[in-house]
Amino acid sequence: MTACPAVIHDPAVDLAWAHAQRRQVAEAVPGCWRARLLEAESITPELIRDHPVVRQVMSDLLSMQDPASAELRGLADRVGC
């Protein structure tokens, strides 16, 4: 398990990161996390796009899910993965 790359203030992102570290893909992208991430992205897309934890979670999930779902691929594309 790697150390969390940044301290953040959203428990949903922290929880997604923790599940991704344990290779628990279904738990890492629950509906509430997707909704919160999409809401944050609609308000400040640059913060989501440049957030190191969000980028790392997306990258990890893409490598675990084969093939990646369209929704996950879209989120990953928007954060630059």
C-alpha positions as CSV (number, residue, x, y, z in Angstrom):
1,M,0.0,0.0,0.0
2,T,1.3,3.4,-0.9
3,A,1.0,6.5,1.1
4,C,-1.8,8.9,0.2
5,P,-0.1,11.4,-2.2
6,A,-1.8,14.5,-0.8
7,V,-4.0,15.5,2.2
8,I,-7.4,16.5,1.0
9,H,-10.6,17.6,2.6
10,D,-13.2,15.3,1.0
11,P,-13.7,12.0,2.8
12,A,-15.3,10.6,-0.3
13,V,-12.1,11.0,-2.3
14,D,-10.1,9.6,0.6
15,L,-12.4,6.6,0.7
16,A,-12.1,6.1,-3.0
17,W,-8.4,6.2,-2.8
18,A,-8.3,3.7,0.0
19,H,-10.5,1.2,-1.9
20,A,-8.4,1.7,-5.0
21,Q,-5.3,0.8,-3.0
22,R,-7.0,-2.4,-1.9
23,R,-8.0,-3.1,-5.6
24,Q,-11.7,-2.9,-4.7
25,V,-12.9,-1.3,-7.9
26,A,-16.7,-1.5,-7.3
27,E,-16.3,0.1,-3.9
28,A,-13.9,2.8,-5.1
29,V,-16.5,4.3,-7.5
30,P,-19.8,4.2,-5.7
31,G,-22.6,6.5,-6.9
32,C,-22.1,9.0,-4.1
33,W,-18.4,9.5,-4.9
34,R,-19.2,9.9,-8.6
35,A,-21.9,12.4,-7.8
36,R,-19.6,14.4,-5.5
37,L,-16.8,14.4,-8.0
38,L,-19.0,15.4,-10.8
39,E,-20.5,18.2,-8.7
40,A,-17.0,19.5,-7.8
41,E,-16.0,19.2,-11.4
42,S,-18.9,21.3,-12.5
43,I,-18.0,24.1,-10.0
44,T,-14.2,24.1,-10.3
45,P,-13.0,21.7,-13.1
46,E,-9.4,22.9,-12.8
47,L,-9.2,21.7,-9.1
48,I,-10.5,18.3,-10.0
49,R,-8.3,18.0,-13.1
50,D,-5.2,19.0,-11.2
51,H,-5.8,17.1,-8.0
52,P,-3.1,14.5,-7.5
53,V,-5.3,12.1,-5.5
54,V,-8.1,12.2,-8.0
55,R,-5.7,11.7,-10.8
56,Q,-4.0,8.8,-9.0
57,V,-7.3,7.1,-8.2
58,M,-8.4,7.4,-11.8
59,S,-5.1,6.0,-13.0
60,D,-5.3,3.1,-10.6
61,L,-8.9,2.2,-11.4
62,L,-8.2,2.3,-15.2
63,S,-5.4,-0.3,-14.7
64,M,-7.7,-2.5,-12.6
65,Q,-10.9,-2.4,-14.7
66,D,-10.6,-4.2,-18.0
67,P,-12.3,-2.8,-20.0
68,A,-12.9,0.4,-18.2
69,S,-16.5,1.5,-18.0
70,A,-17.5,4.5,-20.2
71,E,-18.2,6.5,-17.1
72,L,-14.8,5.8,-15.6
73,R,-13.1,6.4,-18.9
74,G,-14.8,9.8,-19.2
75,L,-13.8,10.9,-15.7
76,A,-10.3,9.7,-16.3
77,D,-10.1,11.6,-19.6
78,R,-11.2,14.8,-18.0
79,V,-8.5,14.5,-15.2
80,G,-5.8,13.7,-17.8
81,C,-5.3,10.0,-17.3
